[in-house]
């Protein structure tokens, strides 16, 4: 690990080895075989983690005040590699958790374009950079979909509006904390991919109960959540990025949906190709 740091990041052929080393460090810390200070010492040696120009440096320093901000999500979407830390950034955008973030965008576009090909309305919760919408509308100009985005970060909304300038006639942005948002509208699809894994179980159940009031009788709610049973980069995210999510298993998602009053027959689980992100599908 020290050698990789001294070389300003891993070579491509070292990517898998680095993941194994990081996970082994995490195991040793969790088993009290290694002091947490050992991780901090590595972080202190790694210049990329102190600099927002790098992917993980941005995640760790949190320039917008929170992990997983709109800017870092879009950098992962676009596979942005800084000229200052190319080795570290190439590693960070190549790992399964980063691929899963990009895959959830593909999952969204496929689901919405198939389900709403005759038109309809969409509610996007915590819409972030809204690149998924930008690509959806660009790739499917025939779609007549009205989208409402609820996002509490004003900077994210400004960023998304600039990106989606050609499609603003189809998108409405509402600056609101989701727990303070309410609407009398009914939606064909309610989508949220990067929000619920920040919630504890109580908040999760409370919110999906409310979503039932906003979806049409034949509509669908789709909620993304990182997979408790598979995320090979969880230690990298947590120990080196201070990015903690509430990972959940398929069974846990089923249980939370049932606690919220959804009929078991109306609950299903999808997943993207990396199996790092699960998608809870709910119908009335």
Secondary structure as UniProt FT lines:
FT   HELIX           2..6
FT   TURN            7..8
FT   HELIX           12..14
FT   HELIX           15..30
FT   TURN            31..32
FT   HELIX           36..45
FT   HELIX           47..50
FT   TURN            52..53
FT   HELIX           55..61
FT   TURN            63..64
FT   TURN            67..68
FT   HELIX           70..78
FT   HELIX           86..94
FT   HELIX           96..115
FT   TURN            116..118
FT   STRAND          120..125
FT   TURN            128..129
FT   HELIX           131..139
FT   TURN            141..142
FT   STRAND          145..151
FT   HELIX           154..163
FT   HELIX           165..167
FT   TURN            168..170
FT   STRAND          171..175
FT   TURN            178..180
FT   STRAND          187..192
FT   HELIX           196..198
FT   HELIX           201..214
FT   STRAND          215..227
FT   TURN            228..229
FT   TURN            232..233
FT   HELIX           234..235
FT   HELIX           236..240
FT   HELIX           250..259
FT   TURN            260..261
FT   HELIX           264..266
FT   STRAND          267..271
FT   TURN            273..274
FT   STRAND          277..282
//
